[in-house]
Amino acid sequence: MEYPDVNEIVYQNVMRIARSCVVQLKETNNSMNRGRSSIVESASAESILRVFEEMGLRNTRPRRLIAERLAALAANGDDFTTDDLWHELRQDDPQLGRATVFRAVEVLVQRGLLDRVGFADGSHCYRLCGGHAHHHHITCTECRRVVEVGACLPPDVLAAVERATGFTLEGHEVELFGCCADCRARMERS
């Protein structure tokens, strides 16, 4: 059986989406970013510790420090890297191991409490998205601003990828990069 070129199908569908979903995307993003503040506010140290407990991890002093710091970052809507988090936590506990912080972050990513956000240069940060509706992120290549995006590949594109590759998809991530309006305006002025 001959399958159509997946790249052509993806291209055609992306162009169709781009033409037809601009208004829907703006509405979705506005509601997602309004919803982000309530999700971020609900991330308490106790809720983070509960996730650790559900994963069978003991309530230790390092995990309490991690949970408290993540709750503070969430309350401010701040993104972070694991290295930055580790260095900040070492101010309170110089013995805190780097691996402890990295494992804790990975547990929270696996449980959907944190999202890993990639940048065009290959680096990444984490942010609390709270496991709400499926979404992706677009990041600015200049200032590293992150915006949650509700648009996604349509099911027929994902099905075409499955047919063409013989895989059964279990999930996907779409990384979007670009230059935000503020950075473009700043570049035009200079």
ABEGO torsion letter per residue (X at the ends): XBBBBAAAAAAAAAAAAAAAAAAAAAAAAAAAAAAAAAAAAABBAAAAAAAAAAAGBBBBAAAAAAAAAAAAAAAAGBBBBAAAAAAAAAAABAABBAAAAAAAAAAAAAAGABBBBBBAAGBBBBBBAGGBBBBBBBBBAAAGBBBBBABBBBAAAAAAAAAAAGBBBAEBBBBBBBBBAAAAAAAAAX
